[in-house]
Amino acid sequence: MPADNCPIYSVRSLSYEIGDKRVLDSVSMDAKPGEFIAVVGPNGAGKSTLLRHLVRVIMPPKGAVLLYGKCVTTLRQREIAAGVGYVPQSSPVYLPFTALQFVLMGRYPRMNPLVRPDDREAARALEILNDVGMADFADRRVDMMSGGERQKIFIAAALAQEPSVLLLDEPTTYLDPKHQRDIQRILQSLHRERGTSVVAVTHDINFAARFSDRIVAMKKGAAVYDGPPDGLMRKPRLEELFDTEFDYARGDGEDGVFAFPRRSL
């Protein structure tokens, strides 16, 4: 584990190409312990590709991505999983496991692979399900759940790894407002009450502005902004990022500004 003032992740001049298209263009950023970072930007900006490099779903160039000060290309997958929980954008729908069984699978970095989970591990998995409001679903099959319910189970499985940083790719996409709010509250609680670092790719700029400490904005594969939310949520920066005009408003009891795409006349 790194010292408190050392980055969990360090990304240095990370570039990535598919054919003749540059998907990532010399991206650099740090993620420090306890930070909530939102990665925003238009479709095709490279946000999800960046996240996949962090967990080595895509193998980064040597030295371009450091985890706890070590090049991720030199780490075993079990070492990465012990420190990093990852919730991808597209998760399998057919999962013939109960919620409890699925969360127990997330315990593998913390368990002896030759030993079956015991009652203590099952109790820990049930505790994690309770943390995300899904304890009553412990015996229900994951593929029999709604999209919002499944998303909570995927987050619980990532938390079962006991990570110091949680990476999420569009955690609230396609969810109804209630489940969006539930996921946002879970992430807020993890960040504020437990000190878990969070890096979340999102299209929801208002969620990013409301809950994150820092926003990294990407466009055409490059990081074009890295700073506090209020520095992005204003003209002309936000409108240049998304190539569209916005209307701005303040919510009841909110300090920050909310932005909404301007209606065409």
C-alpha positions as CSV (number, residue, x, y, z in Angstrom):
1,M,0.0,0.0,0.0
2,P,1.3,3.5,-0.8
3,A,1.9,6.2,1.8
4,D,-1.0,8.6,2.3
5,N,0.4,11.3,0.1
6,C,1.5,9.0,-2.7
7,P,-0.8,8.3,-5.7
8,I,-2.6,5.0,-5.9
9,Y,-2.5,5.3,-9.7
10,S,0.0,7.3,-11.8
11,V,-0.7,7.5,-15.5
12,R,2.2,8.9,-17.6
13,S,1.8,9.9,-21.3
14,L,-0.5,6.9,-22.0
15,S,-1.3,6.6,-25.7
16,Y,-3.2,3.9,-27.5
17,E,-4.1,3.3,-31.2
18,I,-6.5,1.0,-33.0
19,G,-5.5,0.8,-36.6
20,D,-4.9,4.4,-37.7
21,K,-7.1,5.9,-35.0
22,R,-5.5,7.3,-31.8
23,V,-7.9,6.4,-29.0
24,L,-5.7,7.8,-26.2
25,D,-3.3,10.7,-26.8
26,S,-0.6,11.1,-24.2
27,V,-2.9,11.0,-21.2
28,S,-1.4,11.8,-17.8
29,M,-3.2,11.8,-14.4
30,D,-2.8,10.7,-10.8
31,A,-5.4,9.2,-8.4
32,K,-4.5,9.8,-4.8
33,P,-5.9,8.0,-1.7
34,G,-9.4,9.2,-0.8
35,E,-10.1,11.0,-4.0
36,F,-13.3,10.8,-5.9
37,I,-12.4,11.4,-9.6
38,A,-15.1,11.6,-12.3
39,V,-13.9,11.1,-15.9
40,V,-16.3,12.9,-18.3
41,G,-16.4,13.7,-22.0
42,P,-18.3,13.0,-25.2
43,N,-18.7,9.6,-26.8
44,G,-15.5,8.3,-28.3
45,A,-13.3,10.4,-26.0
46,G,-11.4,7.4,-24.7
47,K,-12.8,7.3,-21.2
48,S,-13.6,3.6,-21.0
49,T,-10.4,2.8,-22.8
50,L,-8.4,4.6,-20.1
51,L,-10.2,2.6,-17.4
52,R,-9.4,-0.7,-19.1
53,H,-5.7,0.2,-19.2
54,L,-5.8,0.9,-15.4
55,V,-7.0,-2.7,-14.7
56,R,-4.9,-4.2,-17.5
57,V,-7.9,-5.4,-19.5
58,I,-5.8,-3.6,-22.2
59,M,-2.1,-4.1,-21.6
60,P,-0.6,-0.6,-21.3
61,P,2.9,0.2,-22.5
62,K,5.6,-0.5,-19.9
63,G,5.9,2.3,-17.4
64,A,2.8,4.2,-18.6
65,V,0.5,3.0,-15.7
66,L,1.8,2.6,-12.2
67,L,-0.3,1.1,-9.4
68,Y,1.1,1.7,-5.9
69,G,4.3,2.9,-7.6
70,K,4.7,-0.4,-9.5
71,C,4.2,-0.9,-13.3
72,V,1.0,-2.8,-13.8
73,T,2.6,-4.9,-16.5
74,T,4.8,-6.5,-13.8
75,L,2.0,-7.3,-11.4
76,R,0.0,-10.5,-11.2
77,Q,-3.7,-10.2,-11.8
78,R,-4.3,-11.3,-8.2
79,E,-2.2,-8.4,-6.9
80,I,-4.2,-5.9,-9.0
81,A,-7.5,-7.4,-7.8
82,A,-6.4,-7.1,-4.2
83,G,-6.1,-3.4,-4.5
84,V,-8.5,-2.5,-7.3
85,G,-12.3,-3.2,-7.7
86,Y,-13.6,-2.8,-11.2
87,V,-17.2,-2.5,-12.3
88,P,-17.3,-2.5,-16.2
89,Q,-19.9,-0.8,-18.3
90,S,-21.2,-4.1,-19.9
91,S,-21.6,-6.9,-17.4
92,P,-22.9,-10.4,-18.3
93,V,-26.6,-10.8,-18.0
94,Y,-26.7,-14.6,-17.7
95,L,-25.2,-15.3,-14.3
96,P,-26.7,-18.5,-12.8
97,F,-25.5,-17.7,-9.3
98,T,-27.2,-16.2,-6.2
99,A,-26.1,-12.8,-5.1
100,L,-24.3,-14.3,-2.1
101,Q,-22.4,-16.8,-4.4
102,F,-21.4,-14.0,-6.8
103,V,-20.1,-11.7,-4.1
104,L,-18.2,-14.6,-2.6
105,M,-16.4,-14.9,-5.9
106,G,-15.1,-11.4,-5.4
107,R,-13.4,-12.6,-2.3
108,Y,-10.8,-14.6,-4.3
109,P,-7.9,-12.2,-3.8
110,R,-8.3,-12.5,0.0
111,M,-8.8,-16.3,0.1
112,N,-6.8,-19.4,-0.3
113,P,-7.8,-20.7,-3.7
114,L,-7.6,-24.3,-2.5
115,V,-10.0,-23.7,0.4
116,R,-13.8,-23.5,0.1
117,P,-15.4,-20.3,1.6
118,D,-16.3,-20.9,5.2
119,D,-19.0,-19.4,7.3
120,R,-16.9,-16.4,8.2
121,E,-16.4,-15.6,4.5
122,A,-20.2,-16.0,3.9
123,A,-20.9,-13.7,6.7
124,R,-18.5,-11.1,5.3
125,A,-20.2,-11.3,1.9
126,L,-23.6,-10.9,3.5
127,E,-22.3,-7.8,5.3
128,I,-21.2,-6.3,2.0
129,L,-24.6,-7.1,0.5
130,N,-26.2,-5.3,3.4
131,D,-23.9,-2.3,2.8
132,V,-25.3,-1.9,-0.7
133,G,-28.9,-2.5,0.4
134,M,-29.1,-6.0,-1.1
135,A,-29.0,-8.3,1.9
136,D,-32.6,-9.4,1.2
137,F,-31.5,-10.6,-2.2
138,A,-28.8,-12.9,-1.0
139,D,-30.5,-16.1,-2.2
140,R,-31.9,-14.6,-5.4
141,R,-30.2,-15.4,-8.8
142,V,-28.4,-12.4,-10.3
143,D,-29.8,-13.0,-13.7
144,M,-33.3,-12.8,-12.3
145,M,-32.8,-9.2,-11.1
146,S,-33.4,-5.8,-12.6
147,G,-30.6,-3.8,-14.1
148,G,-30.4,-1.6,-11.1
149,E,-30.3,-4.5,-8.7
150,R,-27.6,-6.3,-10.7
151,Q,-25.5,-3.1,-10.7
152,K,-25.6,-3.1,-6.9
153,I,-24.5,-6.7,-6.8
154,F,-21.6,-6.0,-9.2
155,I,-20.5,-3.2,-6.9
156,A,-20.8,-5.5,-3.9
157,A,-18.6,-8.1,-5.7
158,A,-16.0,-5.4,-6.4
159,L,-16.1,-4.3,-2.7
160,A,-15.6,-7.9,-1.6
161,Q,-12.1,-7.6,-2.9
162,E,-11.5,-5.0,-0.2
163,P,-10.0,-2.6,-2.7
164,S,-8.4,0.8,-1.9
165,V,-9.7,2.2,-5.2
166,L,-13.0,1.4,-7.0
167,L,-13.1,1.9,-10.8
168,L,-16.6,2.2,-12.4
169,D,-17.5,2.6,-16.0
170,E,-20.9,4.4,-16.4
171,P,-22.3,3.1,-13.1
172,T,-25.7,4.7,-13.6
173,T,-26.3,4.4,-17.3
174,Y,-29.7,2.9,-18.3
175,L,-30.9,2.9,-14.7
176,D,-34.2,4.5,-13.5
177,P,-33.9,7.5,-11.2
178,K,-34.4,5.5,-8.0
179,H,-31.5,3.2,-8.8
180,Q,-29.4,6.0,-10.1
181,R,-29.8,7.7,-6.7
182,D,-29.1,4.5,-4.8
183,I,-25.8,4.0,-6.7
184,Q,-24.8,7.6,-6.2
185,R,-25.5,7.3,-2.4
186,I,-23.5,4.0,-2.2
187,L,-20.5,5.7,-3.9
188,Q,-20.8,8.8,-1.8
189,S,-20.9,6.7,1.4
190,L,-17.8,4.7,0.3
191,H,-15.9,7.8,-0.4
192,R,-16.9,10.0,2.5
193,E,-17.4,7.5,5.3
194,R,-14.8,4.8,4.4
195,G,-12.2,6.8,2.5
196,T,-12.4,4.6,-0.6
197,S,-10.9,6.2,-3.7
198,V,-13.3,6.2,-6.6
199,V,-12.6,6.8,-10.3
200,A,-15.9,6.8,-12.2
201,V,-16.4,7.3,-15.9
202,T,-19.8,9.0,-16.4
203,H,-21.9,10.8,-19.0
204,D,-23.8,12.4,-16.1
205,I,-22.0,15.7,-15.7
206,N,-24.2,16.8,-12.9
207,F,-23.4,13.6,-10.9
208,A,-19.7,14.3,-11.6
209,A,-20.0,17.9,-10.4
210,R,-22.0,17.1,-7.3
211,F,-20.0,14.2,-5.9
212,S,-16.5,14.3,-7.2
213,D,-13.5,16.0,-5.8
214,R,-11.9,16.3,-9.2
215,I,-13.0,16.0,-12.8
216,V,-10.8,14.8,-15.6
217,A,-12.4,15.8,-18.9
218,M,-11.5,14.0,-22.1
219,K,-12.0,14.8,-25.8
220,K,-10.6,13.0,-28.8
221,G,-8.4,10.9,-26.6
222,A,-6.7,13.7,-24.7
223,A,-7.2,15.0,-21.2
224,V,-8.3,18.6,-21.8
225,Y,-9.2,19.5,-18.2
226,D,-8.1,18.2,-14.8
227,G,-9.3,20.1,-11.8
228,P,-12.2,21.0,-9.4
229,P,-15.7,20.5,-10.7
230,D,-16.7,24.2,-10.6
231,G,-13.9,25.0,-13.0
232,L,-15.5,22.9,-15.7
233,M,-19.2,23.7,-15.0
234,R,-19.2,27.0,-16.8
235,K,-19.0,28.7,-20.1
236,P,-17.2,28.3,-22.4
237,R,-15.3,25.3,-21.1
238,L,-18.2,22.8,-20.8
239,E,-19.7,23.9,-24.1
240,E,-16.4,23.5,-25.9
241,L,-16.0,20.0,-24.4
242,F,-19.4,18.7,-25.6
243,D,-19.8,21.0,-28.6
244,T,-23.2,22.1,-27.4
245,E,-24.8,24.9,-25.5
246,F,-26.1,24.5,-21.9
247,D,-28.4,26.2,-19.5
248,Y,-27.2,26.5,-15.9
249,A,-29.1,26.4,-12.7
250,R,-28.6,26.0,-8.9
251,G,-30.5,23.3,-7.1
252,D,-32.3,23.8,-3.8
253,G,-29.8,23.7,-1.0
254,E,-26.9,23.0,-3.4
255,D,-23.7,25.0,-3.6
256,G,-22.8,23.9,-7.2
257,V,-24.2,24.6,-10.6
258,F,-26.2,22.1,-12.6
259,A,-26.0,22.1,-16.4
260,F,-28.6,21.0,-18.9
261,P,-28.3,20.9,-22.7
262,R,-30.2,23.8,-24.2
263,R,-33.3,23.0,-26.1
264,S,-33.4,23.7,-29.8
265,L,-35.9,26.4,-30.8
